[in-house]
Amino acid sequence: MAKGFFITGTDTGVGKTIIAGAVIKAMGFLGLKTCGMKPVESGCGHEGDVLIPYDGMFLKQISHVDDPITVITPCCFENPLAPLSASEIEMTDVSVAEIKKAFKRLSDKYEAIVVEGIGGLMVPLRKNYYTFDLARELELPLIVVAKPGLGTVNHVMLTVNYALKEGLEVAGLIINYSNPPDNSLAEKTNPKLLNQISPVPIIGTFPYLKNLDEDIIEKTAIKNLDLEVIKRYL
């Protein structure tokens, strides 16, 4: 079984890609040759007739790997929609077989893989097949990424408890400032409340970064993530 993590979010726009990069850097700091993977990406750009997955490219670059982007991100869609909707418009299904083939290729080459999911756990990839189904098949523990402000407690509890109900292992939560802090009362009190009621620990709080330079992401990850929790799963 491959080592690593499956990064999921409580919502879209919570900063899963940056956190996936941060976890890759943290695992590299711990001595593991780690690769990032974004199995399905919608909202891809174009270079001629070729779709370019921006998140997949970011993970490829921050991992310093030479694998083809078609292995890092096997399924690409142009429309910025849930994969099932995008696939119906573009008449190209998400191939779970291709995803698993690419994952196997990477897991044979690297000591660990950080897989960035698509939106939240209930985002449909195919009819009757959701992100949580893919996480279960890849057999990686989840890291749940959440925003810091109002509404996050409910979103976290729904996501974590559903994952546990479905038999998924959840390593913990990362609170991520994907936008500048607003210094609200919710931001100040949410970590304490989640520590009290969440069935899984907070692995760390990741600050807002204006500069997404690779070295800054690495230094921030080492400083702000609980490496001891990460080590338990490696």
GITANOR-V693080 format. One record per pair of residues at least 12 apart in sequence whose ideal C-beta (glycine too) atoms are under 8 Angstrom apart, sorted by the first residue. I is the first residue (numbers start at 1). GAP is how many residues later the second one is. D is the distance in whole Angstrom. If there is no record, write none. Layout:
i=I gap=GAP d=D
i=I gap=GAP d=D
This chain:
i=1 gap=138 d=5
i=2 gap=101 d=7
i=2 gap=105 d=4
i=2 gap=110 d=7
i=2 gap=111 d=5
i=2 gap=136 d=7
i=2 gap=137 d=7
i=2 gap=138 d=7
i=3 gap=29 d=7
i=3 gap=108 d=6
i=3 gap=109 d=4
i=3 gap=110 d=8
i=3 gap=230 d=7
i=3 gap=231 d=5
i=4 gap=23 d=8
i=4 gap=30 d=7
i=4 gap=108 d=4
i=4 gap=109 d=4
i=4 gap=110 d=5
i=4 gap=111 d=7
i=4 gap=136 d=5
i=5 gap=18 d=6
i=5 gap=109 d=5
i=5 gap=110 d=7
i=5 gap=135 d=6
i=5 gap=136 d=6
i=5 gap=137 d=7
i=5 gap=138 d=5
i=5 gap=166 d=6
i=5 gap=225 d=8
i=5 gap=228 d=7
i=6 gap=109 d=5
i=6 gap=111 d=6
i=6 gap=129 d=5
i=6 gap=132 d=6
i=6 gap=134 d=4
i=6 gap=135 d=7
i=6 gap=136 d=5
i=6 gap=137 d=7
i=7 gap=12 d=6
i=7 gap=13 d=5
i=7 gap=16 d=7
i=7 gap=107 d=6
i=7 gap=108 d=7
i=7 gap=109 d=5
i=7 gap=110 d=6
i=7 gap=135 d=8
i=7 gap=136 d=5
i=7 gap=138 d=6
i=8 gap=109 d=4
i=8 gap=112 d=6
i=8 gap=113 d=6
i=8 gap=123 d=7
i=8 gap=127 d=7
i=8 gap=134 d=6
i=8 gap=135 d=7
i=8 gap=136 d=6
i=8 gap=137 d=7
i=8 gap=151 d=7
i=8 gap=155 d=8
i=9 gap=108 d=7
i=9 gap=110 d=7
i=9 gap=111 d=6
i=9 gap=135 d=7
i=9 gap=136 d=5
i=9 gap=137 d=7
i=10 gap=110 d=6
i=10 gap=134 d=6
i=10 gap=135 d=7
i=10 gap=136 d=5
i=10 gap=137 d=7
i=10 gap=142 d=7
i=10 gap=145 d=4
i=10 gap=146 d=6
i=10 gap=148 d=8
i=10 gap=149 d=5
i=11 gap=108 d=8
i=11 gap=109 d=6
i=11 gap=136 d=7
i=11 gap=144 d=6
i=12 gap=107 d=5
i=12 gap=108 d=7
i=13 gap=134 d=8
i=13 gap=165 d=7
i=14 gap=131 d=5
i=14 gap=132 d=6
i=14 gap=133 d=5
i=14 gap=162 d=6
i=14 gap=164 d=6
i=15 gap=130 d=6
i=15 gap=132 d=8
i=15 gap=161 d=4
i=15 gap=162 d=8
i=15 gap=163 d=3
i=15 gap=191 d=7
i=16 gap=100 d=5
i=16 gap=101 d=7
i=16 gap=129 d=5
i=17 gap=21 d=8
i=17 gap=38 d=5
i=17 gap=41 d=6
i=17 gap=42 d=7
i=17 gap=99 d=6
i=18 gap=158 d=7
i=18 gap=160 d=7
i=18 gap=188 d=7
i=18 gap=191 d=7
i=18 gap=194 d=7
i=18 gap=199 d=7
i=19 gap=124 d=7
i=19 gap=126 d=5
i=19 gap=155 d=5
i=19 gap=157 d=6
i=19 gap=187 d=6
i=20 gap=16 d=6
i=20 gap=18 d=8
i=20 gap=39 d=6
i=20 gap=94 d=5
i=20 gap=95 d=8
i=20 gap=96 d=4
i=21 gap=15 d=7
i=21 gap=37 d=7
i=21 gap=38 d=7
i=21 gap=41 d=4
i=21 gap=193 d=8
i=21 gap=196 d=5
i=22 gap=184 d=6
i=22 gap=195 d=5
i=22 gap=196 d=8
i=22 gap=198 d=7
i=22 gap=199 d=4
i=22 gap=203 d=7
i=23 gap=91 d=5
i=23 gap=120 d=7
i=23 gap=198 d=7
i=23 gap=202 d=7
i=23 gap=207 d=7
i=24 gap=12 d=5
i=24 gap=35 d=7
i=24 gap=38 d=6
i=24 gap=39 d=6
i=24 gap=90 d=5
i=25 gap=37 d=7
i=25 gap=189 d=8
i=25 gap=192 d=6
i=25 gap=193 d=4
i=25 gap=196 d=5
i=25 gap=197 d=7
i=26 gap=192 d=8
i=26 gap=195 d=5
i=26 gap=196 d=6
i=26 gap=199 d=5
i=26 gap=201 d=6
i=26 gap=204 d=6
i=27 gap=85 d=5
i=27 gap=87 d=7
i=27 gap=203 d=7
i=27 gap=207 d=7
i=28 gap=190 d=8
i=29 gap=189 d=7
i=29 gap=192 d=8
i=29 gap=193 d=5
i=29 gap=198 d=7
i=30 gap=197 d=6
i=30 gap=200 d=7
i=30 gap=201 d=6
i=30 gap=204 d=7
i=32 gap=79 d=4
i=32 gap=80 d=5
i=32 gap=202 d=6
i=33 gap=77 d=5
i=33 gap=78 d=5
i=33 gap=79 d=7
i=34 gap=29 d=6
i=34 gap=76 d=6
i=34 gap=77 d=7
i=34 gap=78 d=4
i=34 gap=79 d=7
i=34 gap=80 d=6
i=35 gap=28 d=5
i=35 gap=30 d=5
i=35 gap=32 d=7
i=35 gap=37 d=8
i=35 gap=71 d=5
i=35 gap=74 d=7
i=35 gap=75 d=4
i=35 gap=77 d=8
i=35 gap=78 d=5
i=35 gap=79 d=7
i=36 gap=22 d=8
i=36 gap=23 d=3
i=36 gap=24 d=7
i=36 gap=26 d=7
i=36 gap=27 d=5
i=36 gap=29 d=8
i=36 gap=36 d=7
i=36 gap=77 d=7
i=36 gap=78 d=5
i=36 gap=79 d=8
i=36 gap=80 d=7
i=37 gap=19 d=8
i=37 gap=22 d=7
i=37 gap=35 d=6
i=37 gap=36 d=8
i=37 gap=65 d=7
i=37 gap=66 d=7
i=37 gap=69 d=6
i=37 gap=76 d=6
i=37 gap=77 d=7
i=37 gap=78 d=5
i=37 gap=79 d=7
i=38 gap=15 d=6
i=38 gap=17 d=5
i=38 gap=18 d=4
i=38 gap=21 d=6
i=38 gap=34 d=6
i=38 gap=35 d=5
i=38 gap=77 d=8
i=38 gap=78 d=5
i=39 gap=34 d=7
i=39 gap=35 d=6
i=39 gap=36 d=6
i=39 gap=60 d=4
i=39 gap=63 d=7
i=39 gap=64 d=7
i=39 gap=76 d=7
i=39 gap=79 d=8
i=39 gap=95 d=7
i=40 gap=33 d=7
i=40 gap=34 d=8
i=40 gap=35 d=4
i=40 gap=36 d=8
i=40 gap=37 d=8
i=40 gap=43 d=5
i=40 gap=54 d=6
i=40 gap=59 d=7
i=40 gap=78 d=5
i=40 gap=85 d=6
i=41 gap=12 d=4
i=41 gap=13 d=8
i=41 gap=14 d=5
i=41 gap=15 d=6
i=41 gap=32 d=5
i=41 gap=34 d=7
i=41 gap=35 d=6
i=41 gap=36 d=7
i=41 gap=77 d=7
i=42 gap=34 d=8
i=42 gap=35 d=4
i=42 gap=36 d=8
i=42 gap=37 d=6
i=42 gap=38 d=6
i=42 gap=39 d=6
i=42 gap=40 d=7
i=42 gap=41 d=6
i=42 gap=44 d=5
i=42 gap=76 d=7
i=43 gap=34 d=7
i=43 gap=35 d=8
i=43 gap=36 d=7
i=43 gap=37 d=3
i=43 gap=38 d=8
i=44 gap=32 d=5
i=44 gap=33 d=6
i=44 gap=34 d=6
i=46 gap=32 d=7
i=51 gap=25 d=4
i=51 gap=26 d=7
i=51 gap=27 d=6
i=52 gap=17 d=8
i=52 gap=24 d=8
i=53 gap=16 d=7
i=53 gap=19 d=8
i=53 gap=20 d=4
i=53 gap=23 d=5
i=55 gap=18 d=8
i=55 gap=61 d=6
i=56 gap=13 d=6
i=56 gap=16 d=5
i=56 gap=17 d=3
i=56 gap=20 d=8
i=57 gap=12 d=6
i=57 gap=15 d=8
i=59 gap=13 d=6
i=59 gap=55 d=8
i=59 gap=57 d=7
i=60 gap=12 d=5
i=61 gap=153 d=8
i=62 gap=152 d=6
i=62 gap=155 d=7
i=65 gap=45 d=8
i=67 gap=38 d=8
i=67 gap=39 d=7
i=67 gap=42 d=8
i=70 gap=32 d=8
i=71 gap=31 d=5
i=71 gap=34 d=6
i=71 gap=35 d=7
i=72 gap=30 d=8
i=72 gap=34 d=8
i=74 gap=21 d=7
i=74 gap=24 d=5
i=74 gap=25 d=5
i=74 gap=27 d=8
i=74 gap=28 d=5
i=75 gap=19 d=5
i=75 gap=20 d=6
i=75 gap=23 d=7
i=75 gap=24 d=7
i=77 gap=13 d=6
i=77 gap=15 d=7
i=78 gap=12 d=6
i=82 gap=36 d=8
i=82 gap=37 d=7
i=82 gap=41 d=5
i=82 gap=42 d=6
i=83 gap=35 d=6
i=83 gap=40 d=7
i=83 gap=41 d=7
i=83 gap=42 d=5
i=83 gap=43 d=8
i=84 gap=40 d=4
i=84 gap=41 d=6
i=84 gap=42 d=6
i=84 gap=43 d=7
i=87 gap=39 d=7
i=93 gap=33 d=6
i=94 gap=31 d=5
i=94 gap=32 d=5
i=94 gap=35 d=8
i=96 gap=29 d=8
i=96 gap=30 d=7
i=96 gap=33 d=7
i=96 gap=38 d=7
i=96 gap=41 d=7
i=99 gap=35 d=7
i=100 gap=37 d=7
i=100 gap=38 d=8
i=103 gap=12 d=7
i=103 gap=35 d=6
i=112 gap=122 d=6
i=113 gap=27 d=7
i=115 gap=20 d=8
i=115 gap=23 d=6
i=115 gap=25 d=6
i=117 gap=14 d=5
i=117 gap=17 d=7
i=117 gap=18 d=7
i=118 gap=13 d=5
i=119 gap=12 d=7
i=120 gap=39 d=6
i=121 gap=14 d=7
i=121 gap=38 d=6
i=121 gap=41 d=6
i=121 gap=42 d=6
i=122 gap=40 d=8
i=132 gap=30 d=7
i=132 gap=31 d=7
i=132 gap=34 d=6
i=132 gap=36 d=7
i=135 gap=28 d=8
i=135 gap=33 d=6
i=136 gap=30 d=7
i=136 gap=31 d=7
i=136 gap=32 d=6
i=141 gap=27 d=8
i=141 gap=28 d=4
i=141 gap=29 d=7
i=141 gap=30 d=4
i=141 gap=92 d=5
i=142 gap=21 d=6
i=142 gap=26 d=6
i=142 gap=27 d=7
i=142 gap=28 d=5
i=142 gap=29 d=6
i=143 gap=27 d=8
i=143 gap=28 d=5
i=143 gap=29 d=6
i=143 gap=30 d=8
i=143 gap=31 d=6
i=143 gap=60 d=7
i=144 gap=12 d=7
i=144 gap=15 d=5
i=144 gap=16 d=6
i=144 gap=19 d=8
i=144 gap=26 d=6
i=144 gap=28 d=7
i=144 gap=29 d=5
i=144 gap=30 d=7
i=144 gap=56 d=8
i=145 gap=28 d=8
i=145 gap=29 d=5
i=145 gap=31 d=5
i=146 gap=13 d=8
i=146 gap=27 d=6
i=146 gap=28 d=7
i=146 gap=29 d=6
i=146 gap=30 d=7
i=147 gap=28 d=8
i=147 gap=29 d=7
i=147 gap=30 d=8
i=147 gap=31 d=7
i=147 gap=32 d=8
i=148 gap=27 d=5
i=148 gap=28 d=7
i=148 gap=29 d=6
i=148 gap=33 d=7
i=148 gap=38 d=8
i=148 gap=39 d=5
i=148 gap=42 d=6
i=148 gap=43 d=8
i=148 gap=57 d=7
i=149 gap=33 d=7
i=149 gap=35 d=6
i=149 gap=37 d=5
i=149 gap=38 d=5
i=149 gap=41 d=7
i=150 gap=34 d=7
i=150 gap=36 d=4
i=151 gap=35 d=8
i=152 gap=23 d=8
i=152 gap=34 d=8
i=152 gap=38 d=6
i=153 gap=37 d=6
i=153 gap=40 d=6
i=153 gap=41 d=6
i=153 gap=44 d=8
i=156 gap=17 d=6
i=156 gap=38 d=6
i=156 gap=42 d=6
i=157 gap=40 d=7
i=157 gap=41 d=7
i=160 gap=13 d=7
i=160 gap=38 d=6
i=160 gap=39 d=6
i=160 gap=40 d=6
i=161 gap=38 d=7
i=164 gap=35 d=6
i=170 gap=29 d=8
i=170 gap=30 d=5
i=171 gap=29 d=7
i=171 gap=32 d=7
i=171 gap=58 d=7
i=171 gap=59 d=8
i=171 gap=61 d=8
i=171 gap=62 d=6
i=172 gap=28 d=5
i=172 gap=29 d=5
i=172 gap=30 d=6
i=172 gap=31 d=4
i=172 gap=54 d=8
i=172 gap=57 d=6
i=173 gap=21 d=7
i=173 gap=25 d=6
i=173 gap=27 d=6
i=173 gap=28 d=7
i=173 gap=29 d=5
i=173 gap=30 d=6
i=174 gap=28 d=7
i=174 gap=29 d=5
i=174 gap=30 d=6
i=174 gap=31 d=7
i=174 gap=32 d=6
i=174 gap=51 d=7
i=175 gap=15 d=7
i=175 gap=16 d=6
i=175 gap=19 d=8
i=175 gap=27 d=7
i=175 gap=29 d=8
i=175 gap=30 d=5
i=175 gap=31 d=7
i=176 gap=29 d=8
i=176 gap=30 d=5
i=177 gap=28 d=8
i=177 gap=29 d=6
i=177 gap=30 d=5
i=177 gap=31 d=4
i=178 gap=30 d=7
i=179 gap=29 d=6
i=180 gap=28 d=5
i=181 gap=27 d=6
i=191 gap=14 d=7
i=201 gap=25 d=8
i=201 gap=28 d=6
i=203 gap=22 d=6
i=203 gap=23 d=5
i=203 gap=26 d=5
i=203 gap=27 d=7
i=204 gap=20 d=5
i=204 gap=21 d=4
i=204 gap=22 d=5
i=205 gap=19 d=6
i=206 gap=14 d=7
i=206 gap=15 d=8
i=206 gap=18 d=6
i=206 gap=19 d=7
i=207 gap=13 d=7
i=207 gap=17 d=7
